[in-house]
Amino acid sequence: MIDELVEKLKSANQKKSEFVQLMDSFKDPYLVLIACILSLRTNDRTTYPATLRMLELAKTPHDMKSVPKETLAKAIYPVGFYENKAAQIIELSRQIDEELGGKVPDEIEELCKFKGVGRKTANLVLSLGFNKPAICVDVHVHRIFNRLGYVKTKTPEETEFALREKLPVKHWIDINSLLVTHGQNVCKPIKPNCKECPIEEFCEKNI
């Protein structure tokens, strides 16, 4: 069932947001990390231009650590908690540059040591930045897999661990981008467009 579901989502060729396309294009773990931090509690339409403005200031930990907090905060506004995120990005950039030899850790436990970095962000860095099998579970992945009835969980973290047991590893890296796009276009939190859903046949409609 899951193999066919994934293939149908891929074949549907739903329009990815500009931010999702940008994240998919990153090969540098550091860029994935700081862009993901910006995206927390902020919609993609706001995060995308804010990320581009941030990258005009710096693209490496060495350069970013020297950007004045006020300058970075102004560049990323109006993302949620922009002042806190500016301080967070500058500090983790300093840690990466000065304490880790400029290299972003490639283990989830080490990534989660950074202030404000949780499992969602860490998993995305591993999957997109390092091409390592990891399951990034955000609200879309959590909501859709529960609607489908594929898992029965109460939190995104519970969903991640349930999927680690059930979802074939070959789908781990792709599943976030696929379900985020599906959740933004079709399987929305309120009033999902089931008539346009390419995977409706698999859904238990747990809404």
ZADO-1210 file (C-alpha; in nm, 4 decimals, padded with zeros to 6 digits):
<atoms>
<atom x="00.0000" y="00.0000" z="00.0000" code="MET" pos="1"/>
<atom x="00.2642" y="00.2540" z="00.1003" code="ILE" pos="2"/>
<atom x="00.4739" y="00.2011" z="-00.2131" code="ASP" pos="3"/>
<atom x="00.1735" y="00.2690" z="-00.4359" code="GLU" pos="4"/>
<atom x="00.0722" y="00.5693" z="-00.2248" code="LEU" pos="5"/>
<atom x="00.4168" y="00.7262" z="-00.2569" code="VAL" pos="6"/>
<atom x="00.4243" y="00.6670" z="-00.6317" code="GLU" pos="7"/>
<atom x="00.0809" y="00.8262" z="-00.6736" code="LYS" pos="8"/>
<atom x="00.1961" y="01.1342" z="-00.4810" code="LEU" pos="9"/>
<atom x="00.5048" y="01.1581" z="-00.7008" code="LYS" pos="10"/>
<atom x="00.3003" y="01.1143" z="-01.0175" code="SER" pos="11"/>
<atom x="00.0488" y="01.3775" z="-00.9087" code="ALA" pos="12"/>
<atom x="00.3265" y="01.6341" z="-00.9523" code="ASN" pos="13"/>
<atom x="00.1634" y="01.8783" z="-00.7129" code="GLN" pos="14"/>
<atom x="00.3087" y="02.2277" z="-00.7094" code="LYS" pos="15"/>
<atom x="00.5745" y="02.2687" z="-00.4420" code="LYS" pos="16"/>
<atom x="00.5994" y="02.5986" z="-00.2612" code="SER" pos="17"/>
<atom x="00.9010" y="02.8112" z="-00.3486" code="GLU" pos="18"/>
<atom x="01.0420" y="02.7435" z="-00.0029" code="PHE" pos="19"/>
<atom x="01.0124" y="02.3654" z="-00.0380" code="VAL" pos="20"/>
<atom x="01.1820" y="02.3884" z="-00.3782" code="GLN" pos="21"/>
<atom x="01.4594" y="02.5963" z="-00.2229" code="LEU" pos="22"/>
<atom x="01.5121" y="02.3478" z="00.0587" code="MET" pos="23"/>
<atom x="01.5206" y="02.0578" z="-00.1871" code="ASP" pos="24"/>
<atom x="01.7949" y="02.2400" z="-00.3799" code="SER" pos="25"/>
<atom x="02.0269" y="02.2833" z="-00.0817" code="PHE" pos="26"/>
<atom x="02.3186" y="02.0433" z="-00.0577" code="LYS" pos="27"/>
<atom x="02.4911" y="02.2250" z="00.2285" code="ASP" pos="28"/>
<atom x="02.3766" y="02.1015" z="00.5733" code="PRO" pos="29"/>
<atom x="02.4373" y="02.4467" z="00.7192" code="TYR" pos="30"/>
<atom x="02.1959" y="02.6123" z="00.4766" code="LEU" pos="31"/>
<atom x="01.9324" y="02.3480" z="00.5478" code="VAL" pos="32"/>
<atom x="01.9784" y="02.4079" z="00.9197" code="LEU" pos="33"/>
<atom x="01.9430" y="02.7853" z="00.9229" code="ILE" pos="34"/>
<atom x="01.6596" y="02.7883" z="00.6684" code="ALA" pos="35"/>
<atom x="01.4690" y="02.5320" z="00.8705" code="CYS" pos="36"/>
<atom x="01.5113" y="02.7442" z="01.1846" code="ILE" pos="37"/>
<atom x="01.3551" y="03.0378" z="00.9991" code="LEU" pos="38"/>
<atom x="01.0613" y="02.8238" z="00.8884" code="SER" pos="39"/>
<atom x="00.9519" y="02.7218" z="01.2381" code="LEU" pos="40"/>
<atom x="00.6069" y="02.8639" z="01.3170" code="ARG" pos="41"/>
<atom x="00.6099" y="03.0624" z="00.9934" code="THR" pos="42"/>
<atom x="00.4364" y="02.9905" z="00.6636" code="ASN" pos="43"/>
<atom x="00.6368" y="02.9194" z="00.3494" code="ASP" pos="44"/>
<atom x="00.5251" y="03.2382" z="00.1740" code="ARG" pos="45"/>
<atom x="00.6961" y="03.4423" z="00.4451" code="THR" pos="46"/>
<atom x="00.9932" y="03.2125" z="00.4983" code="THR" pos="47"/>
<atom x="01.1012" y="03.1945" z="00.1339" code="TYR" pos="48"/>
<atom x="01.1851" y="03.5649" z="00.0770" code="PRO" pos="49"/>
<atom x="01.3239" y="03.5914" z="00.4307" code="ALA" pos="50"/>
<atom x="01.5639" y="03.3053" z="00.3578" code="THR" pos="51"/>
<atom x="01.6824" y="03.4728" z="00.0383" code="LEU" pos="52"/>
<atom x="01.7437" y="03.7991" z="00.2272" code="ARG" pos="53"/>
<atom x="01.9353" y="03.6119" z="00.4967" code="MET" pos="54"/>
<atom x="02.1585" y="03.4405" z="00.2419" code="LEU" pos="55"/>
<atom x="02.2473" y="03.7760" z="00.0903" code="GLU" pos="56"/>
<atom x="02.4161" y="03.8554" z="00.4223" code="LEU" pos="57"/>
<atom x="02.6079" y="03.5282" z="00.4662" code="ALA" pos="58"/>
<atom x="02.6114" y="03.1654" z="00.3568" code="LYS" pos="59"/>
<atom x="02.8732" y="03.0124" z="00.5882" code="THR" pos="60"/>
<atom x="02.9022" y="02.9812" z="00.9659" code="PRO" pos="61"/>
<atom x="03.2230" y="03.1855" z="00.9596" code="HIS" pos="62"/>
<atom x="03.0565" y="03.4792" z="00.7850" code="ASP" pos="63"/>
<atom x="02.7204" y="03.4532" z="00.9619" code="MET" pos="64"/>
<atom x="02.8648" y="03.4678" z="01.3132" code="LYS" pos="65"/>
<atom x="02.9868" y="03.8222" z="01.2454" code="SER" pos="66"/>
<atom x="02.6561" y="03.9587" z="01.1153" code="VAL" pos="67"/>
<atom x="02.5084" y="04.2045" z="01.3688" code="PRO" pos="68"/>
<atom x="02.1961" y="04.0629" z="01.5296" code="LYS" pos="69"/>
<atom x="01.9960" y="04.3748" z="01.4434" code="GLU" pos="70"/>
<atom x="02.0960" y="04.3428" z="01.0760" code="THR" pos="71"/>
<atom x="01.9941" y="03.9769" z="01.0570" code="LEU" pos="72"/>
<atom x="01.6713" y="04.0389" z="01.2464" code="ALA" pos="73"/>
<atom x="01.5781" y="04.3153" z="01.0032" code="LYS" pos="74"/>
<atom x="01.6548" y="04.0892" z="00.7052" code="ALA" pos="75"/>
<atom x="01.4405" y="03.7977" z="00.8236" code="ILE" pos="76"/>
<atom x="01.1454" y="04.0023" z="00.9484" code="TYR" pos="77"/>
<atom x="00.8506" y="03.9200" z="00.9564" code="PRO" pos="78"/>
<atom x="00.9202" y="03.5509" z="01.0306" code="VAL" pos="79"/>
<atom x="00.7903" y="03.4440" z="01.3675" code="GLY" pos="80"/>
<atom x="01.0168" y="03.5261" z="01.6618" code="PHE" pos="81"/>
<atom x="01.2599" y="03.6942" z="01.4214" code="TYR" pos="82"/>
<atom x="01.4747" y="03.8546" z="01.6925" code="GLU" pos="83"/>
<atom x="01.5163" y="03.5276" z="01.8808" code="ASN" pos="84"/>
<atom x="01.5894" y="03.3410" z="01.5575" code="LYS" pos="85"/>
<atom x="01.8521" y="03.5974" z="01.4554" code="ALA" pos="86"/>
<atom x="02.0324" y="03.5521" z="01.7869" code="ALA" pos="87"/>
<atom x="01.9976" y="03.1737" z="01.7634" code="GLN" pos="88"/>
<atom x="02.1400" y="03.1551" z="01.4096" code="ILE" pos="89"/>
<atom x="02.4349" y="03.3786" z="01.4937" code="ILE" pos="90"/>
<atom x="02.5194" y="03.1797" z="01.8063" code="GLU" pos="91"/>
<atom x="02.4969" y="02.8358" z="01.6446" code="LEU" pos="92"/>
<atom x="02.7045" y="02.9711" z="01.3546" code="SER" pos="93"/>
<atom x="02.9702" y="03.0740" z="01.6069" code="ARG" pos="94"/>
<atom x="02.9584" y="02.7290" z="01.7686" code="GLN" pos="95"/>
<atom x="02.9896" y="02.5512" z="01.4348" code="ILE" pos="96"/>
<atom x="03.2761" y="02.7728" z="01.3207" code="ASP" pos="97"/>
<atom x="03.4749" y="02.7957" z="01.6436" code="GLU" pos="98"/>
<atom x="03.3957" y="02.4717" z="01.8252" code="GLU" pos="99"/>
<atom x="03.3183" y="02.2246" z="01.5459" code="LEU" pos="100"/>
<atom x="03.5707" y="02.3229" z="01.2803" code="GLY" pos="101"/>
<atom x="03.3030" y="02.4705" z="01.0562" code="GLY" pos="102"/>
<atom x="03.1228" y="02.1384" z="01.0131" code="LYS" pos="103"/>
<atom x="02.7587" y="02.0747" z="01.0952" code="VAL" pos="104"/>
<atom x="02.7141" y="01.7534" z="01.2992" code="PRO" pos="105"/>
<atom x="02.5640" y="01.4587" z="01.1120" code="ASP" pos="106"/>
<atom x="02.4058" y="01.2893" z="01.4131" code="GLU" pos="107"/>
<atom x="02.0628" y="01.3773" z="01.5454" code="ILE" pos="108"/>
<atom x="02.1726" y="01.3828" z="01.9080" code="GLU" pos="109"/>
<atom x="02.4495" y="01.6334" z="01.8341" code="GLU" pos="110"/>
<atom x="02.2230" y="01.8566" z="01.6241" code="LEU" pos="111"/>
<atom x="01.9662" y="01.8667" z="01.9020" code="CYS" pos="112"/>
<atom x="02.2298" y="02.0129" z="02.1350" code="LYS" pos="113"/>
<atom x="02.1969" y="02.3445" z="01.9524" code="PHE" pos="114"/>
<atom x="01.9549" y="02.5764" z="02.1288" code="LYS" pos="115"/>
<atom x="01.6146" y="02.5673" z="01.9631" code="GLY" pos="116"/>
<atom x="01.6902" y="02.2697" z="01.7371" code="VAL" pos="117"/>
<atom x="01.4487" y="01.9803" z="01.7785" code="GLY" pos="118"/>
<atom x="01.4066" y="01.6465" z="01.6082" code="ARG" pos="119"/>
<atom x="01.2111" y="01.7892" z="01.3136" code="LYS" pos="120"/>
<atom x="01.4947" y="02.0271" z="01.2205" code="THR" pos="121"/>
<atom x="01.7656" y="01.7723" z="01.2948" code="ALA" pos="122"/>
<atom x="01.6014" y="01.5076" z="01.0763" code="ASN" pos="123"/>
<atom x="01.5648" y="01.7524" z="00.7888" code="LEU" pos="124"/>
<atom x="01.9340" y="01.8411" z="00.8095" code="VAL" pos="125"/>
<atom x="02.0276" y="01.4732" z="00.8025" code="LEU" pos="126"/>
<atom x="01.8000" y="01.3894" z="00.5085" code="SER" pos="127"/>
<atom x="01.8484" y="01.6955" z="00.2867" code="LEU" pos="128"/>
<atom x="02.1939" y="01.8055" z="00.3973" code="GLY" pos="129"/>
<atom x="02.3656" y="01.4690" z="00.4371" code="PHE" pos="130"/>
<atom x="02.1364" y="01.2421" z="00.2314" code="ASN" pos="131"/>
<atom x="02.1086" y="01.0124" z="00.5332" code="LYS" pos="132"/>
<atom x="01.7897" y="00.8173" z="00.6024" code="PRO" pos="133"/>
<atom x="01.5885" y="01.0313" z="00.8432" code="ALA" pos="134"/>
<atom x="01.2194" y="01.1057" z="00.8836" code="ILE" pos="135"/>
<atom x="01.1324" y="01.4725" z="00.9212" code="CYS" pos="136"/>
<atom x="00.7859" y="01.4889" z="01.0752" code="VAL" pos="137"/>
<atom x="00.6133" y="01.8256" z="01.0728" code="ASP" pos="138"/>
<atom x="00.2434" y="01.9043" z="01.1172" code="VAL" pos="139"/>
<atom x="00.1613" y="01.7948" z="00.7611" code="HIS" pos="140"/>
<atom x="00.3305" y="01.4555" z="00.7897" code="VAL" pos="141"/>
<atom x="00.1734" y="01.3990" z="01.1321" code="HIS" pos="142"/>
<atom x="-00.1761" y="01.5023" z="01.0191" code="ARG" pos="143"/>
<atom x="-00.1832" y="01.3133" z="00.6899" code="ILE" pos="144"/>
<atom x="-00.0458" y="00.9826" z="00.8150" code="PHE" pos="145"/>
<atom x="-00.3023" y="00.9898" z="01.0954" code="ASN" pos="146"/>
<atom x="-00.5850" y="01.0775" z="00.8555" code="ARG" pos="147"/>
<atom x="-00.4802" y="00.7895" z="00.6352" code="LEU" pos="148"/>
<atom x="-00.4849" y="00.5577" z="00.9365" code="GLY" pos="149"/>
<atom x="-00.1257" y="00.4531" z="00.8646" code="TYR" pos="150"/>
<atom x="-00.0344" y="00.5504" z="01.2214" code="VAL" pos="151"/>
<atom x="-00.2379" y="00.6416" z="01.5266" code="LYS" pos="152"/>
<atom x="-00.0356" y="00.8952" z="01.7213" code="THR" pos="153"/>
<atom x="-00.0945" y="01.2148" z="01.9165" code="LYS" pos="154"/>
<atom x="00.2226" y="01.4160" z="01.8499" code="THR" pos="155"/>
<atom x="00.4710" y="01.4632" z="01.5633" code="PRO" pos="156"/>
<atom x="00.7439" y="01.3015" z="01.7736" code="GLU" pos="157"/>
<atom x="00.5264" y="00.9930" z="01.8323" code="GLU" pos="158"/>
<atom x="00.4611" y="00.9855" z="01.4573" code="THR" pos="159"/>
<atom x="00.8338" y="00.9938" z="01.3811" code="GLU" pos="160"/>
<atom x="00.9039" y="00.6903" z="01.5984" code="PHE" pos="161"/>
<atom x="00.5981" y="00.5037" z="01.4675" code="ALA" pos="162"/>
<atom x="00.7130" y="00.5667" z="01.1095" code="LEU" pos="163"/>
<atom x="01.0649" y="00.4499" z="01.1922" code="ARG" pos="164"/>
<atom x="00.9099" y="00.1138" z="01.2763" code="GLU" pos="165"/>
<atom x="00.6678" y="00.0962" z="00.9836" code="LYS" pos="166"/>
<atom x="00.7714" y="00.3122" z="00.6872" code="LEU" pos="167"/>
<atom x="01.0245" y="00.1487" z="00.4513" code="PRO" pos="168"/>
<atom x="01.3616" y="00.3244" z="00.4747" code="VAL" pos="169"/>
<atom x="01.3625" y="00.3934" z="00.0993" code="LYS" pos="170"/>
<atom x="01.0822" y="00.6472" z="00.1543" code="HIS" pos="171"/>
<atom x="01.2253" y="00.8285" z="00.4562" code="TRP" pos="172"/>
<atom x="01.4016" y="01.1134" z="00.2749" code="ILE" pos="173"/>
<atom x="01.1263" y="01.1887" z="00.0222" code="ASP" pos="174"/>
<atom x="00.8230" y="01.1614" z="00.2456" code="ILE" pos="175"/>
<atom x="00.8471" y="01.5054" z="00.4065" code="ASN" pos="176"/>
<atom x="00.8573" y="01.7007" z="00.0813" code="SER" pos="177"/>
<atom x="00.5772" y="01.4889" z="-00.0666" code="LEU" pos="178"/>
<atom x="00.3422" y="01.5228" z="00.2282" code="LEU" pos="179"/>
<atom x="00.4180" y="01.8882" z="00.2968" code="VAL" pos="180"/>
<atom x="00.3275" y="01.9664" z="-00.0639" code="THR" pos="181"/>
<atom x="00.0181" y="01.7437" z="-00.0471" code="HIS" pos="182"/>
<atom x="-00.0854" y="01.9048" z="00.2806" code="GLY" pos="183"/>
<atom x="-00.0463" y="02.2570" z="00.1439" code="GLN" pos="184"/>
<atom x="-00.2366" y="02.1847" z="-00.1791" code="ASN" pos="185"/>
<atom x="-00.4958" y="01.9188" z="-00.1019" code="VAL" pos="186"/>
<atom x="-00.5022" y="01.7594" z="00.2432" code="CYS" pos="187"/>
<atom x="-00.5360" y="02.0846" z="00.4329" code="LYS" pos="188"/>
<atom x="-00.6007" y="02.1039" z="00.8083" code="PRO" pos="189"/>
<atom x="-00.9533" y="02.2369" z="00.7547" code="ILE" pos="190"/>
<atom x="-01.1754" y="02.1328" z="00.4632" code="LYS" pos="191"/>
<atom x="-00.9358" y="01.8972" z="00.2814" code="PRO" pos="192"/>
<atom x="-01.0075" y="01.8732" z="-00.0905" code="ASN" pos="193"/>
<atom x="-01.0762" y="01.5001" z="-00.1000" code="CYS" pos="194"/>
<atom x="-01.2225" y="01.5162" z="-00.4521" code="LYS" pos="195"/>
<atom x="-00.8809" y="01.6188" z="-00.5853" code="GLU" pos="196"/>
<atom x="-00.6804" y="01.3768" z="-00.3709" code="CYS" pos="197"/>
<atom x="-00.4635" y="01.1290" z="-00.5658" code="PRO" pos="198"/>
<atom x="-00.4424" y="00.8951" z="-00.2652" code="ILE" pos="199"/>
<atom x="-00.8055" y="00.9055" z="-00.1461" code="GLU" pos="200"/>
<atom x="-00.8439" y="00.5317" z="-00.2057" code="GLU" pos="201"/>
<atom x="-00.5960" y="00.4659" z="00.0758" code="PHE" pos="202"/>
<atom x="-00.7524" y="00.7081" z="00.3243" code="CYS" pos="203"/>
<atom x="-00.9595" y="00.6173" z="00.6280" code="GLU" pos="204"/>
<atom x="-01.0652" y="00.9862" z="00.6495" code="LYS" pos="205"/>
<atom x="-00.9801" y="01.0245" z="01.0159" code="ASN" pos="206"/>
<atom x="-01.0621" y="01.3968" z="01.0139" code="ILE" pos="207"/>
</atoms>
